[in-house]
Amino acid sequence: MNLFIKNLLSKRAFFVFISILVLIGSFSGGYFFGLQSHPSIDRISGVENKEVPSEIDPRFQNTDFSLFWDVWAEVQDKFVNKEKLDKQKMVYGAISGLVGSLDDPYTVFFPPQQAEDFKAEISGSFGGIGAEIGIQKGVLTVIAPLKDTPADRAGILAKDKILKIDDKDTSNMTVDDAVHRIRGPKGTAVTLSVFRDSFASPKDFKINRDEIKIPTAKYESKGNGIYYIALYNFNEISGNEFRKALQGFFDSGDKKIILDLRNNPGGYLNLAVDIASFFTPAGSTIVKEVYHDTTEDVYRSAGYNLLNGIPVVVLVNGGSASASEILAGALRDLNHSILVGEKTFGKGSVQELVPLKSASSVKITVAEWFTPNGTKINGTGLEPDFKVKIPDTPEDGKDYYLDKAIEVLKKK
């Protein structure tokens, strides 16, 4: 074979070799690229029901969820302590993050054990300290200490900020988690690290838990034609207690009323409507519950109307919340009652507890409350008509709010 033919064959062999390499490289690169560009959801193993359910709101069906699965896949592939990966716990954590993104302290996801604990707490008896708490401006805050309870006797005040519960930081704690930690067996103690505006630094309050027996009402004549009624909450006996107070009012011959709702954290909505019915004509709107689609439920007066036109001052403060804000707002809008004190707490929303799979549940805020004239309660509260400022060095035993209420009523 001559030299020319040998060279030609060598070149052909070289090109065949190069072509094979190119094909192998292309296949390998394509395989690698395809593996990396494949949807992350297909790389997830051991997780069921990854698809978007068909019954979900159409507005959310086109939401790009790939980033979630990208992160899941990277964690599953690369996390150093794989034996610590608990896929169900990861799902619960993701759901908690989802509801947490709503910035609503009353919308909470309960994994199975917490769901069981929550049901037990709302249905059974318990030991506690007697303080209603909530989230205000992202901080766990005392709405109101209930009268003659361990919290009240320990000196806890409305608007106190709870920074720690038994050395557990509360900065990312839900209200329900905080309540669960504060409650406990009667006779045991819980320590709250509290900050208030008058403190230079947080202070610890060690409080012994007790069975909480919540007082309902107090009523008496104050002279000068003024009758005083204090409602401490709206529980199952508040309606009867208010009726007893009214009997005392009519028996006294007084002509004016001070209704004290300070540190009243609320309770049953229907009782606030029932009490408002003594001041308003039948069919009057007491409160509106407005839902996400602007539909609304309207709660109307039963029209007892025995006190309509009677001069009324309502005492409120930062511990007046929920049902007490509904009553105060309705009396101002419908009965021209005067609010005296401080801005109310601003807890004006409705929650629904929804059972879920695997014995878990989610508590969702589904509506907000508005007064008859359309004033939003939730997150804003009610501003008083007369604001009361307490001196830096208050006189012992002097009730500046009550004194202001009497002063206002004397002019009516």
N, C-alpha and C positions, 0 to 999 in steps of 0.2 A: 504494500500500500504506500503510495507516494506521500510526501510530506504535507502537501496541500490538503489531501483528504483527512489525514490524521489531525491537522489543526482544526479543520471544520467540525469533525466529530467531537473534539475536545471542547470547542466553543458551545456546540449544541448541548453537550452534557452539563456544561457550566450553567447555561441558561435554564435547563430543566431543573437543576438543583436549586437555583435562585427562585424559580417559579414555585417550587414545592415549599421553600422557606416562606415565601410571601403568602401562599395559601394557608400554611400553618399559622403564621402570624396573624393573618386576617381572621381566621377562625377563632384563635385564642383571644384576640382583642375584642372580636364581636361577642364572644361568650362572656368575657369579663365585663364589657360595657352593658350587655343585656342583663347580666346578673345585678349590676349596680343600678340600672335604670328601671328594673322591675319594681312594681308597686310594693312598698314596704309591708303593706297589709298581707301580701302573699308570703312574706318571709316570717310572719309571726306564727309560732307553733303553740298548740295547747290552749288556744283561746277560742271560745265558741261565740256564735252570733255577732260576728264582726260587721255584718252588713247593716246599712241604715234601714230601720223598719219602715214598711210601706205606709203605715198609718201616721208617721210624723208630719207635722205641719209643713206644707209644701215650701214655705219660705225658708226652711232650714235644710231641705233635701239636697240642695246644691252647695252646701257649705263644704269647703275643702278641708277634709279631715286627715290629709296625707301627712302633715307635719306631726300629728300625734303619733301615727304609726311609725314614722321615721325615727322619732325619739325612742319609742318602745323597742323597735328593732335594734337600735344602737345599744340601748341598755341591755337587752337580751343577749346581744353578741359580745359585748365588750366589758360589762361590769365585772370588776375584779373578784367580788365575792358572790359568785353565781349561786352558791348554796343558800344565800340569804334572800334570793328573789322569791317573793310570794306574789304570784300573779293576781290572786283575788284581792290581796291588800293593795296592790298597785291600782287595780280598778277602783276600789273604794277611795283611794287617795285622789285619783283623777276626778271622780264624781264630787268629792269634797272641794277640790279646786274649782270645779265648774260652778257650783253654787256660791262659793266664796267670791268669785269674780263679779257677782251681782251687787256687791257692796251693800247687802241688806242683812243686818245682824239676826233677823228673825227667820231667814230662809236657811235651813240646815239639813244636811244629809245625815241619817243615822244608820251606820252598819248594824248588823243583826243584834249584837250585844247591847249597843247603845240604844237601839230601838226598844229592846225589852226593858232596859233601865228606865227609859223615858216614860213608857206606859205605866210602869210600877210607881214612878214618882207622881204622876198626875192623877193616879187612881187610889193610892194608898196613903197611910199616915207616915209621917217622917219627923226626924229631928232637924232643926235648923236654927237660924239666928233671927229670922223675922225681918228680912230686908228684901225689898223688891229691887232687882237690878236690870240694867239694860246696857246697850252700847250707845254712847253719844260722842260724836266726832272721832270715832274709831277707838274710844277708850271705854273699858268696862267701868260703869258708873252706877252709883246707888241712886235709884229713882226715889225711893222713900224707905226709911226705917219704920216698921209698923209699931204703933204705940204699945208701950209696956211689954216689949219683946227683948231678948238678949241684945240685939243690935242697938235698940233704942237706949237701953240701960248702959251699954258700953260707950255711948257717945257718938255712934255713927250718925252722919247727917246726910240729907238729900244733897246730891251733886258731888259727894265724895268719890274720888277716883280710886278704884281698886287696882293696884299695880301688881300685887302678888297674892296668891292664895297658898299658904303653907310653903313659901319659897318657890312656888311655881309661877313663872312669869305669865301675865294675862294678855300680853300684847297681841297674840294671835288666837286668843281663846274665844270660842263662841259663848253666847249667853247660857245655852243649855249645858255646855261643859262646865262653865263656872258654877252654875246652880248645883250640878252633880257633885262638884268638889266641896262646895260650902255645906251642903246637907250631909248629915251623918247621924249616927246613934246619939240619942239623948244622953247628956252628961259628958260627951267628948268635946274637945276644943278644936277650934280652927283659928288660924292667925291670918289676918288681913293686913297687908301693907297698903296704907291709905295716904293719898295726898289730897289736900284741899287748898284753896287759894290762900288761906291764912297761915299755912304751914311753910316754914323755911325749907323743910325736907320731909320725905315720907315718914309716917309713923306706923308702928305695928300695933294692932288691936287684937288681943287674944280674947276670943269670945267663946263661952261655953254654950254648946247647942242645947236646945230644949224642945219639948213639944210645943208647937206654935199654936196658941189659941188667939185668934185675931179679934180684937174688939171691933164693934160695928158702929156705935153711935153714942153721942152725948148730947143732951139738950137741957136748956134752962133759960129762964127769963133774965135779961141783963138790965132791966129797969129802963126808964125813958121810952117805954112802949116798944122795946126791941127784944126779940126772942132769938136765941142762939141755938143753931143745930149744927153739930159736927158729924160728918160721915167719914169714917176711916177707911172704908172699902165698899165694894158692891158684891157682897156674897149672898148666899141663899136666904138670909134672914134680914137683909138690909131693907127690903120693902116693908116688912112688918115693923121694924124699928123706926122707919121714917113715919109710918102712920101713927105710932105712939107719940112721936115728937110733935106731929101735927095736932093731936089731941091736946097735948100740953100747950101748944101755941094758942089754940082756940080757948082753952080754959083760962089762960093767963090774961086774956083781954088785950094783949099786945097787938100792934098794927103793922110792925115791920119785922123783917127776918134777916139775920146773918146766916148764910149757909157756908160752913167752913169745909172746904175740900182740900186743905193743905195736907201734903204727904199722903194723899189718897191715891194709891197706884192703880185703881180701877178694879175690874172684875167682870161680872156678867153684864153684857150690853143691854139685855132686856130689862134689867133693873134700873139702869140709867134712863131708859125710855119710860119706864113705869113712873119713876119719880118726876121726870120732866112733865108727865101728863097732868100732874096736880097744878101746874103753872100755865098750861096751854090749852087752847080749844081743840076739840076732836078733829083729827085729820091733819093737824099741823105737822110739818116735816121736822123731826127731831135730829136725824142724822142721815146722811147718804153714804152708802158704800159704793165706791166707783171701781169697776174692774178694768182690766187691760184693754178691752175692746170698747170702753166708754159706757157699756151698759151699767146699770146701777140698781141696787136694792135700796128702797126708801123705808125708813122706820118712822112711823107716825104716832102722834099722840093719841092715847085712849080717851082724852078729853074729860078727865076728872074736873079740871079747871077750877078747883076750890081756891087757888091762890093767885089767879090771874089778876093783875093790876096791883097787887100788894108790893110795896117797895122792898126790893131784895138786893143785898150786897153778897157777892160770892167771893170768899177768900181762896186764893190759889197761890201756889209757889212751884218751884222746880220739881217737887215731888208729886204734883198733881198730874196724873197720866191716864191715858186710855179712857175708860168709861167716865171718869171724873171730868176729863176735858170735853167729852161729848155733852155732859150735863151743863157744864159752865158755858160752853158755846151756844147751846140751844137756849138757855135762859137769857143770855145777852141778846141773841138775835130775835127772839120771839117775845120776851117779857120785859125787855129794856133793863134787865138786871145789870148791875155795875160790878165789874171785876176789880178786885183790890189785891195787891201783893206783888208777885213776881211772875215772869214768863213761865208757862207750864212746860212740861217735859217734852211733849211732841211725839207721843207714842199713839199713832192713829192708823194702825193697819190691822188687817185680818189675815190670819194664817189658817191653812188647811193641811192636815196631816194625811199624806197619801201612802198607803201600804205598797211595798214593792216586792220584787222577787227575793227569795232567800231570807225572808223574815226581816228585811231592811225596810226603811221608810224615809220619806223626805217631807219636811215641814216647809211649805211654800207660802210666801206672802202673796195673796191673791187679790186684795183690794185695799183701798185707802179710804179714810173717813173724811167727810167734809161737813161743816156746820150748815144749818139751814140757809144761810146767806152765801154759802160757797167758800168759806174759809177753810183752807187745807190744814189739817191738824198734824199729819205725819211729817216729822222732821223739822217742823217749824214751831209748833206750839201756839198758844194763845197769849198775846200781849195784854197785860192788865190795863184797865182804864186809869187807875191810879197806882203808880209804882211806889212801893214802900222801901225805903233805904234804912237799914239798921246801922246805928252808930258804931264806930270802931270799938267803943267801950260801952256796950248796952247796959242799961239799968237792970239789976237783978229782978226777975219776976215780972218785968214789964213786957206786954205783948203789943208790939208796935203795929202789927197787922190789924189786930182786933180794935185797937184804939182808932186807927184810921177808918175802919169800917163803921164804927159808931159815929165818928165825926161826919162821914159822908151821909149816913142815914138820917142824922139829925137835921140835915138840910133838905130832906125830901118830904 
